[in-house]
């Protein structure tokens, strides 16, 4: 007797067994300082090339992409605040 042929249904990949999901809050950075706890999520659109470079950098730096983006935004906001304070000081000195 010949072995049974595979049916199409037998060749379809079976879905992976579901593992316990990890809550988003557990994937974010946990620092002791309240200020650094991440509580908001957002979507950022990047080119595929930029995403790959960012992801590789994150792995090399032992960080996650969220931490890198947060640090970059933090730096931007600090520079912006200094720039605005300097402009206000210059305006005050002129008057």
KOLTOR-318128 format. One line per 8 residues: number of its first residue (from 1); for each residue x, y, z of N, C-alpha, C, CB. Coordinates in steps of 0.1 Angstrom, whole numbers, plus 5000, padded with zeros to 4 digits. Glycine has a CB too. Layout:
<atoms>
NUM) X,Y,Z,X,Y,Z,X,Y,Z,X,Y,Z; ...
</atoms>
This chain:
<atoms>
1) 5008,4988,5000,5000,5000,5000,5009,5012,5000,4990,5000,5012; 5005,5022,4992,5013,5035,4991,5009,5044,5002,5011,5042,4977; 5020,5052,5007,5016,5062,5018,5007,5073,5012,5029,5068,5023; 4998,5078,5021,4989,5088,5016,4997,5101,5012,4979,5092,5028; 4992,5108,5002,4997,5120,4997,4994,5132,5007,4993,5124,4983; 5003,5141,5007,5000,5153,5015,4988,5161,5008,5012,5162,5016; 4979,5165,5016,4969,5174,5011,4974,5188,5013,4955,5171,5019; 4968,5197,5005,4971,5211,5006,4970,5216,5020,4962,5219,4997
9) 4960,5212,5027,4958,5216,5041,4969,5211,5050,4945,5211,5047; 4976,5200,5047,4987,5195,5055,5000,5203,5052,4989,5180,5051; 5000,5210,5042,5013,5217,5038,5013,5232,5044,5015,5217,5024; 5001,5236,5048,5000,5250,5053,5007,5251,5067,4986,5255,5054; 5015,5261,5069,5022,5262,5081,5012,5264,5093,5032,5274,5081; 5015,5257,5103,5006,5258,5115,5010,5271,5123,5007,5245,5124; 5000,5278,5128,5004,5290,5136,5012,5286,5148,4991,5297,5140; 5021,5295,5151,5030,5293,5163,5021,5292,5175,5040,5304,5164
17) 5026,5284,5185,5019,5283,5197,5020,5297,5205,5024,5272,5206; 5008,5301,5209,5008,5314,5216,5015,5313,5230,4993,5319,5217; 5024,5322,5232,5030,5323,5245,5024,5334,5253,5046,5325,5243; 5027,5335,5265,5021,5346,5274,5026,5359,5268,5025,5344,5289; 5017,5368,5266,5021,5381,5261,5027,5390,5272,5009,5388,5255; 5036,5399,5268,5042,5408,5277,5035,5421,5276,5058,5409,5274; 5030,5427,5287,5024,5440,5287,5034,5450,5282,5019,5444,5301; 5029,5460,5275,5037,5471,5269,5045,5478,5280,5029,5481,5262
25) 5039,5480,5292,5046,5487,5302,5058,5480,5307,5036,5489,5314; 5058,5466,5305,5070,5459,5309,5081,5459,5299,5066,5444,5312; 5078,5464,5287,5089,5465,5277,5096,5479,5277,5083,5463,5263; 5090,5488,5285,5096,5501,5286,5106,5502,5297,5085,5511,5288; 5114,5513,5297,5124,5514,5307,5118,5517,5320,5133,5526,5303; 5125,5511,5330,5120,5512,5344,5131,5519,5352,5116,5499,5350; 5130,5532,5354,5140,5539,5363,5133,5542,5376,5146,5552,5356; 5142,5545,5386,5136,5549,5399,5130,5562,5398,5147,5548,5409
33) 5135,5571,5390,5129,5585,5390,5116,5585,5382,5139,5595,5383; 5106,5591,5388,5093,5592,5382,5093,5599,5369,5083,5600,5392; 5102,5609,5367,5103,5616,5354,5106,5608,5342,5113,5628,5355; 5114,5597,5344,5119,5590,5333,5110,5578,5330,5133,5585,5336; 5100,5575,5337,5091,5564,5334,5083,5568,5321,5081,5561,5346; 5083,5559,5312,5076,5562,5299,5061,5558,5301,5082,5554,5288; 5053,5567,5298,5038,5564,5300,5030,5567,5287,5033,5573,5311; 5036,5573,5277,5029,5577,5265,5035,5569,5253,5029,5592,5262
41) 5026,5565,5244,5030,5558,5232,5027,5567,5220,5024,5544,5230; 5035,5567,5210,5033,5574,5198,5038,5567,5186,5039,5588,5198; 5034,5571,5174,5039,5565,5162,5048,5574,5155,5027,5560,5153; 5060,5569,5150,5069,5577,5143,5072,5570,5130,5083,5579,5151; 5071,5577,5119,5073,5571,5106,5087,5573,5101,5063,5576,5095; 5094,5563,5098,5108,5563,5094,5110,5555,5081,5118,5558,5105; 5120,5559,5073,5123,5551,5061,5128,5538,5066,5133,5558,5052; 5127,5528,5057,5132,5514,5061,5147,5515,5064,5130,5505,5049
49) 5155,5522,5057,5169,5523,5059,5172,5530,5073,5176,5532,5048; 5165,5540,5076,5167,5547,5089,5163,5538,5100,5159,5560,5090; 5152,5531,5098,5147,5521,5109,5158,5510,5111,5134,5515,5105; 5163,5505,5101,5173,5494,5102,5186,5499,5110,5177,5488,5089; 5190,5511,5106,5202,5517,5112,5199,5520,5127,5207,5530,5105; 5187,5525,5130,5184,5528,5144,5183,5515,5152,5170,5536,5144; 5177,5505,5146,5175,5492,5154,5189,5486,5157,5166,5483,5146; 5198,5486,5147,5211,5481,5149,5218,5489,5160,5219,5481,5135
57) 5217,5502,5159,5224,5511,5169,5218,5508,5183,5222,5525,5166; 5205,5506,5184,5199,5503,5197,5204,5490,5203,5183,5502,5195; 5206,5479,5194,5211,5467,5199,5226,5468,5203,5210,5456,5188; 5234,5476,5195,5248,5478,5199,5249,5486,5212,5255,5485,5187; 5240,5495,5214,5241,5503,5226,5233,5497,5238,5235,5517,5223; 5228,5486,5236,5220,5479,5247,5209,5488,5252,5229,5475,5258; 5201,5494,5242,5190,5502,5245,5178,5497,5237,5193,5517,5243; 5166,5502,5239,5156,5500,5230,5153,5513,5222,5143,5495,5237
65) 5146,5512,5211,5144,5523,5202,5137,5534,5209,5136,5519,5189; 5127,5530,5218,5120,5540,5226,5129,5549,5234,5109,5534,5235; 5139,5543,5240,5149,5550,5249,5156,5560,5240,5158,5541,5256; 5161,5556,5228,5169,5564,5220,5160,5576,5215,5174,5557,5208; 5148,5574,5211,5139,5584,5206,5136,5594,5218,5126,5579,5201; 5134,5589,5230,5131,5597,5241,5143,5606,5244,5127,5589,5254; 5155,5600,5244,5167,5608,5246,5169,5619,5236,5179,5599,5247; 5166,5616,5223,5168,5626,5213,5158,5637,5214,5166,5619,5199
73) 5145,5634,5218,5135,5644,5220,5139,5653,5232,5121,5638,5222; 5143,5646,5242,5148,5653,5255,5159,5664,5251,5153,5644,5265; 5169,5659,5244,5180,5668,5240,5174,5680,5232,5190,5660,5232; 5166,5677,5222,5160,5688,5214,5153,5698,5223,5150,5682,5203; 5144,5693,5232,5137,5702,5240,5146,5711,5249,5127,5695,5249; 5157,5705,5254,5166,5713,5262,5173,5723,5254,5177,5703,5269; 5178,5720,5242,5184,5730,5233,5174,5741,5230,5189,5723,5220; 5162,5737,5227,5152,5747,5223,5149,5757,5235,5138,5740,5219
81) 5148,5751,5247,5146,5760,5259,5158,5769,5261,5144,5751,5271; 5170,5765,5259,5182,5773,5261,5181,5784,5250,5195,5765,5260; 5178,5780,5238,5177,5790,5227,5167,5801,5229,5174,5783,5213; 5155,5797,5234,5144,5806,5237,5148,5815,5249,5131,5799,5240; 5155,5810,5259,5159,5818,5271,5170,5828,5266,5165,5809,5282; 5179,5824,5258,5189,5833,5253,5183,5844,5244,5200,5825,5244; 5173,5841,5236,5166,5851,5228,5159,5861,5237,5157,5845,5218; 5152,5856,5247,5145,5865,5256,5155,5874,5264,5137,5856,5266
89) 5166,5868,5268,5176,5876,5275,5181,5887,5266,5188,5868,5280; 5184,5884,5253,5189,5894,5243,5178,5905,5241,5193,5887,5230; 5166,5901,5240,5155,5911,5238,5154,5920,5250,5142,5904,5236; 5156,5914,5262,5155,5922,5274,5166,5932,5275,5155,5913,5287; 5178,5928,5271,5190,5937,5272,5189,5948,5261,5202,5929,5269; 5182,5946,5250,5181,5956,5240,5171,5967,5244,5176,5950,5227; 5162,5963,5253,5152,5973,5257,5156,5981,5269,5138,5967,5259
</atoms>
